[in-house]
Amino acid sequence: MNIQKSYQWVLWIVLLSMPYWITPLGGYTDLATRLLVIGLAAMATNLLIGHTGVMSFGHAAYFGLGAYATGLILKYVMPGTPAAFLVGIVVGTLGGMLIGYLIVRLRGIYFALATIAFGQVFYFIAFRWNSVTGGDNGLRGFQRLPIDLGFMKFDITSSLAFYYVVLTVLAVCAYAMATILRSPFGHTLQAIRENERRAQFLSIPVNRHIWIAYTISCFFVSVAGSLYALLNNFASPHDLYWTQSGDFVLMAVIGGMRSFWGPLLGAAIFVVAQDYLSGVTQDWMFFIGMIFVLVVLLLPRGIAGLIQRRTR
């Protein structure tokens, strides 16, 4: 336990100091922020996949809904960053709650395919509704603005300030997810993951628990989507596409699905590799795929699993 706490302290020290050491290594502050945002989305996806045992390839839908709702509020309704951020979270969460209710009785590959199908519906709406969403060109014409608290104004337009805002949100979300997983509800989700039929024999309402877990997971991925729109001052149809969901799953597998912080580690590897390799070759996804194959073959529990095994 002490060793695990030591690793967590090291992790937070690395995250707190990242803007200052990533630039000398050839990176930039917005890259560090993108790592945190995508890492949060991967952790949210893993809350359902790794800790509940339900496969979903549709979480990009709620990631994109959060991004588009935030951008649309800033562009068409009111130039208020906190309000737009909250609306993005609400829209994405309600979308996940509705879709989850419709598909919660499905299992296995049928559940995964249903998540893809519903996710593609949102993608085609964003892709075709040119007058509102910008279509294939994405939603532009908005930007994050300083937060006016009345007695003071907090400027988040700079990359460094926004990084620490995102880090604060990540810390709050991580604490909330950890609290959920340590609760009786979280232990019930793990029981469903290990043996759903036995959980049913114990009179656990499995469908209800999966629906609640799906909604909670969509809430956190919507938070990430809203932050992503504020980071880029842009929302793209790709944020809704099913391949983005596949990336979240891939990050969770690389980092370790049974580990709480594993998806964040997988996201760091994916985002940094993507940023570097895409500037070297157009076939950068080939190398990401090779990393994924090697992890699946050699490290079934991911990189975080390897670290835990070395620790023991």
BELCOR-V961361 format. One record per residue. N is the residue number from 1. RES is the residue in one small letter. OMEGA is omega in whole degrees, -180 to 180 (NA if undefined). D_CENTER is the distance of its C-alpha to the mean C-alpha in Angstrom with 2 decimals. Layout:
n:N res:RES omega:OMEGA d_center:D_CENTER
n:N res:RES omega:OMEGA d_center:D_CENTER
This chain:
n:1 res:m omega:179 d_center:26.81
n:2 res:n omega:179 d_center:28.14
n:3 res:i omega:178 d_center:26.75
n:4 res:q omega:177 d_center:23.23
n:5 res:k omega:178 d_center:23.63
n:6 res:s omega:177 d_center:24.95
n:7 res:y omega:179 d_center:21.92
n:8 res:q omega:176 d_center:19.71
n:9 res:w omega:178 d_center:22.15
n:10 res:v omega:180 d_center:22.05
n:11 res:l omega:-178 d_center:18.26
n:12 res:w omega:176 d_center:18.48
n:13 res:i omega:178 d_center:21.53
n:14 res:v omega:-179 d_center:19.86
n:15 res:l omega:-179 d_center:16.97
n:16 res:l omega:-177 d_center:19.60
n:17 res:s omega:-173 d_center:21.86
n:18 res:m omega:-179 d_center:19.56
n:19 res:p omega:-175 d_center:20.70
n:20 res:y omega:179 d_center:24.24
n:21 res:w omega:-179 d_center:24.19
n:22 res:i omega:-180 d_center:21.77
n:23 res:t omega:176 d_center:24.22
n:24 res:p omega:179 d_center:27.22
n:25 res:l omega:178 d_center:25.33
n:26 res:g omega:178 d_center:24.86
n:27 res:g omega:180 d_center:21.43
n:28 res:y omega:-171 d_center:20.76
n:29 res:t omega:180 d_center:19.02
n:30 res:d omega:175 d_center:16.67
n:31 res:l omega:178 d_center:15.51
n:32 res:a omega:179 d_center:14.79
n:33 res:t omega:179 d_center:12.87
n:34 res:r omega:178 d_center:10.77
n:35 res:l omega:-180 d_center:10.20
n:36 res:l omega:-177 d_center:9.03
n:37 res:v omega:180 d_center:6.66
n:38 res:i omega:176 d_center:5.17
n:39 res:g omega:176 d_center:5.74
n:40 res:l omega:178 d_center:4.20
n:41 res:a omega:179 d_center:0.41
n:42 res:a omega:177 d_center:3.96
n:43 res:m omega:178 d_center:5.74
n:44 res:a omega:178 d_center:5.10
n:45 res:t omega:-179 d_center:6.07
n:46 res:n omega:175 d_center:8.62
n:47 res:l omega:179 d_center:9.95
n:48 res:l omega:-173 d_center:11.42
n:49 res:i omega:-173 d_center:12.30
n:50 res:g omega:-174 d_center:13.47
n:51 res:h omega:177 d_center:14.81
n:52 res:t omega:178 d_center:16.08
n:53 res:g omega:-180 d_center:17.01
n:54 res:v omega:-177 d_center:15.98
n:55 res:m omega:179 d_center:14.72
n:56 res:s omega:173 d_center:12.59
n:57 res:f omega:-178 d_center:12.32
n:58 res:g omega:-176 d_center:11.68
n:59 res:h omega:175 d_center:8.15
n:60 res:a omega:179 d_center:8.43
n:61 res:a omega:-177 d_center:11.23
n:62 res:y omega:171 d_center:9.62
n:63 res:f omega:180 d_center:7.21
n:64 res:g omega:177 d_center:10.69
n:65 res:l omega:177 d_center:12.65
n:66 res:g omega:-180 d_center:11.21
n:67 res:a omega:-178 d_center:11.97
n:68 res:y omega:180 d_center:15.33
n:69 res:a omega:177 d_center:16.41
n:70 res:t omega:180 d_center:16.01
n:71 res:g omega:-179 d_center:17.93
n:72 res:l omega:178 d_center:20.51
n:73 res:i omega:-180 d_center:21.33
n:74 res:l omega:-175 d_center:21.87
n:75 res:k omega:-170 d_center:23.93
n:76 res:y omega:-171 d_center:25.98
n:77 res:v omega:-177 d_center:26.15
n:78 res:m omega:-180 d_center:26.08
n:79 res:p omega:179 d_center:25.15
n:80 res:g omega:-175 d_center:23.44
n:81 res:t omega:-180 d_center:20.09
n:82 res:p omega:-179 d_center:19.53
n:83 res:a omega:180 d_center:20.62
n:84 res:a omega:179 d_center:18.47
n:85 res:f omega:-180 d_center:15.34
n:86 res:l omega:179 d_center:16.39
n:87 res:v omega:177 d_center:17.35
n:88 res:g omega:179 d_center:14.02
n:89 res:i omega:-178 d_center:12.46
n:90 res:v omega:-179 d_center:15.55
n:91 res:v omega:-180 d_center:15.63
n:92 res:g omega:-179 d_center:12.18
n:93 res:t omega:179 d_center:12.96
n:94 res:l omega:176 d_center:16.46
n:95 res:g omega:178 d_center:15.54
n:96 res:g omega:179 d_center:13.58
n:97 res:m omega:-179 d_center:16.55
n:98 res:l omega:-179 d_center:19.05
n:99 res:i omega:178 d_center:17.74
n:100 res:g omega:179 d_center:17.15
n:101 res:y omega:-177 d_center:20.73
n:102 res:l omega:-172 d_center:22.09
n:103 res:i omega:-171 d_center:20.76
n:104 res:v omega:-179 d_center:20.68
n:105 res:r omega:179 d_center:24.09
n:106 res:l omega:180 d_center:23.09
n:107 res:r omega:173 d_center:22.40
n:108 res:g omega:-176 d_center:21.59
n:109 res:i omega:-180 d_center:21.59
n:110 res:y omega:176 d_center:22.55
n:111 res:f omega:-179 d_center:19.43
n:112 res:a omega:180 d_center:17.26
n:113 res:l omega:178 d_center:19.55
n:114 res:a omega:178 d_center:19.50
n:115 res:t omega:177 d_center:15.73
n:116 res:i omega:-177 d_center:16.32
n:117 res:a omega:-180 d_center:19.39
n:118 res:f omega:177 d_center:18.05
n:119 res:g omega:179 d_center:15.10
n:120 res:q omega:176 d_center:17.84
n:121 res:v omega:179 d_center:19.83
n:122 res:f omega:179 d_center:17.46
n:123 res:y omega:-178 d_center:17.30
n:124 res:f omega:174 d_center:21.11
n:125 res:i omega:179 d_center:21.58
n:126 res:a omega:-177 d_center:19.75
n:127 res:f omega:-174 d_center:21.60
n:128 res:r omega:-174 d_center:24.98
n:129 res:w omega:-172 d_center:25.15
n:130 res:n omega:-174 d_center:26.32
n:131 res:s omega:-178 d_center:28.11
n:132 res:v omega:-174 d_center:25.10
n:133 res:t omega:-177 d_center:21.92
n:134 res:g omega:176 d_center:23.72
n:135 res:g omega:-177 d_center:23.33
n:136 res:d omega:-179 d_center:22.68
n:137 res:n omega:179 d_center:23.03
n:138 res:g omega:-179 d_center:20.05
n:139 res:l omega:180 d_center:20.25
n:140 res:r omega:174 d_center:22.08
n:141 res:g omega:175 d_center:24.45
n:142 res:f omega:178 d_center:22.35
n:143 res:q omega:177 d_center:21.27
n:144 res:r omega:-175 d_center:20.04
n:145 res:l omega:176 d_center:23.15
n:146 res:p omega:179 d_center:24.49
n:147 res:i omega:-179 d_center:23.96
n:148 res:d omega:-179 d_center:27.42
n:149 res:l omega:-178 d_center:27.98
n:150 res:g omega:-180 d_center:31.65
n:151 res:f omega:178 d_center:33.11
n:152 res:m omega:179 d_center:30.95
n:153 res:k omega:-178 d_center:28.69
n:154 res:f omega:-176 d_center:25.52
n:155 res:d omega:179 d_center:24.97
n:156 res:i omega:-180 d_center:21.36
n:157 res:t omega:178 d_center:22.45
n:158 res:s omega:-177 d_center:22.87
n:159 res:s omega:-177 d_center:20.17
n:160 res:l omega:180 d_center:21.02
n:161 res:a omega:-179 d_center:20.95
n:162 res:f omega:177 d_center:17.59
n:163 res:y omega:-177 d_center:16.15
n:164 res:y omega:171 d_center:17.47
n:165 res:v omega:180 d_center:16.27
n:166 res:v omega:179 d_center:12.61
n:167 res:l omega:177 d_center:13.59
n:168 res:t omega:178 d_center:15.23
n:169 res:v omega:178 d_center:12.39
n:170 res:l omega:-180 d_center:10.28
n:171 res:a omega:179 d_center:13.54
n:172 res:v omega:-180 d_center:14.07
n:173 res:c omega:179 d_center:10.82
n:174 res:a omega:177 d_center:11.42
n:175 res:y omega:180 d_center:14.99
n:176 res:a omega:179 d_center:14.36
n:177 res:m omega:179 d_center:12.38
n:178 res:a omega:178 d_center:15.17
n:179 res:t omega:178 d_center:17.76
n:180 res:i omega:-177 d_center:16.71
n:181 res:l omega:178 d_center:16.85
n:182 res:r omega:-178 d_center:20.20
n:183 res:s omega:174 d_center:21.64
n:184 res:p omega:177 d_center:23.87
n:185 res:f omega:179 d_center:21.24
n:186 res:g omega:177 d_center:18.90
n:187 res:h omega:176 d_center:21.93
n:188 res:t omega:177 d_center:22.67
n:189 res:l omega:178 d_center:19.34
n:190 res:q omega:176 d_center:20.25
n:191 res:a omega:177 d_center:23.69
n:192 res:i omega:179 d_center:22.46
n:193 res:r omega:-176 d_center:20.52
n:194 res:e omega:-179 d_center:23.71
n:195 res:n omega:-177 d_center:26.21
n:196 res:e omega:-178 d_center:25.53
n:197 res:r omega:178 d_center:29.24
n:198 res:r omega:177 d_center:30.39
n:199 res:a omega:177 d_center:28.01
n:200 res:q omega:178 d_center:29.67
n:201 res:f omega:178 d_center:33.05
n:202 res:l omega:178 d_center:32.20
n:203 res:s omega:175 d_center:31.84
n:204 res:i omega:177 d_center:28.11
n:205 res:p omega:-171 d_center:26.82
n:206 res:v omega:-178 d_center:24.21
n:207 res:n omega:-180 d_center:23.18
n:208 res:r omega:180 d_center:22.70
n:209 res:h omega:179 d_center:20.58
n:210 res:i omega:178 d_center:18.30
n:211 res:w omega:179 d_center:18.11
n:212 res:i omega:178 d_center:17.30
n:213 res:a omega:178 d_center:14.59
n:214 res:y omega:-179 d_center:13.12
n:215 res:t omega:179 d_center:13.47
n:216 res:i omega:178 d_center:11.98
n:217 res:s omega:178 d_center:8.80
n:218 res:c omega:176 d_center:8.87
n:219 res:f omega:-177 d_center:9.78
n:220 res:f omega:178 d_center:6.91
n:221 res:v omega:175 d_center:4.49
n:222 res:s omega:174 d_center:7.78
n:223 res:v omega:179 d_center:8.09
n:224 res:a omega:180 d_center:5.52
n:225 res:g omega:178 d_center:7.49
n:226 res:s omega:178 d_center:10.62
n:227 res:l omega:-179 d_center:10.34
n:228 res:y omega:177 d_center:9.89
n:229 res:a omega:179 d_center:13.05
n:230 res:l omega:178 d_center:14.81
n:231 res:l omega:-174 d_center:14.23
n:232 res:n omega:-170 d_center:15.69
n:233 res:n omega:-172 d_center:17.97
n:234 res:f omega:174 d_center:17.25
n:235 res:a omega:-175 d_center:15.37
n:236 res:s omega:174 d_center:15.85
n:237 res:p omega:179 d_center:16.34
n:238 res:h omega:179 d_center:14.48
n:239 res:d omega:-180 d_center:11.19
n:240 res:l omega:-171 d_center:12.40
n:241 res:y omega:-173 d_center:13.94
n:242 res:w omega:178 d_center:13.54
n:243 res:t omega:175 d_center:13.49
n:244 res:q omega:174 d_center:10.05
n:245 res:s omega:178 d_center:9.05
n:246 res:g omega:177 d_center:11.44
n:247 res:d omega:178 d_center:9.90
n:248 res:f omega:179 d_center:6.74
n:249 res:v omega:180 d_center:9.69
n:250 res:l omega:178 d_center:11.80
n:251 res:m omega:180 d_center:9.88
n:252 res:a omega:-180 d_center:10.00
n:253 res:v omega:-179 d_center:13.63
n:254 res:i omega:-179 d_center:14.61
n:255 res:g omega:-179 d_center:13.55
n:256 res:g omega:-175 d_center:14.76
n:257 res:m omega:-180 d_center:13.55
n:258 res:r omega:-180 d_center:16.15
n:259 res:s omega:-179 d_center:15.17
n:260 res:f omega:-177 d_center:13.11
n:261 res:w omega:-178 d_center:12.41
n:262 res:g omega:180 d_center:12.61
n:263 res:p omega:177 d_center:9.05
n:264 res:l omega:177 d_center:9.17
n:265 res:l omega:177 d_center:12.53
n:266 res:g omega:178 d_center:11.65
n:267 res:a omega:178 d_center:9.25
n:268 res:a omega:179 d_center:12.29
n:269 res:i omega:-177 d_center:14.63
n:270 res:f omega:-175 d_center:13.01
n:271 res:v omega:-180 d_center:12.61
n:272 res:v omega:178 d_center:16.05
n:273 res:a omega:179 d_center:17.68
n:274 res:q omega:-178 d_center:16.60
n:275 res:d omega:-178 d_center:17.91
n:276 res:y omega:-174 d_center:21.09
n:277 res:l omega:180 d_center:21.92
n:278 res:s omega:175 d_center:21.43
n:279 res:g omega:-179 d_center:24.15
n:280 res:v omega:-176 d_center:26.39
n:281 res:t omega:175 d_center:26.16
n:282 res:q omega:-179 d_center:24.94
n:283 res:d omega:-176 d_center:24.35
n:284 res:w omega:-178 d_center:21.53
n:285 res:m omega:177 d_center:19.52
n:286 res:f omega:-178 d_center:22.52
n:287 res:f omega:174 d_center:21.99
n:288 res:i omega:178 d_center:18.30
n:289 res:g omega:178 d_center:19.67
n:290 res:m omega:177 d_center:22.39
n:291 res:i omega:-180 d_center:20.11
n:292 res:f omega:-179 d_center:18.31
n:293 res:v omega:-179 d_center:21.81
n:294 res:l omega:179 d_center:23.20
n:295 res:v omega:-179 d_center:20.55
n:296 res:v omega:-177 d_center:21.05
n:297 res:l omega:-172 d_center:24.81
n:298 res:l omega:-177 d_center:25.35
n:299 res:l omega:-176 d_center:22.53
n:300 res:p omega:179 d_center:21.57
n:301 res:r omega:176 d_center:19.62
n:302 res:g omega:-178 d_center:17.81
n:303 res:i omega:178 d_center:18.52
n:304 res:a omega:176 d_center:17.75
n:305 res:g omega:177 d_center:20.22
n:306 res:l omega:179 d_center:22.74
n:307 res:i omega:180 d_center:22.53
n:308 res:q omega:180 d_center:23.06
n:309 res:r omega:178 d_center:25.94
n:310 res:r omega:180 d_center:27.52
n:311 res:t omega:179 d_center:27.31
n:312 res:r omega:NA d_center:29.17
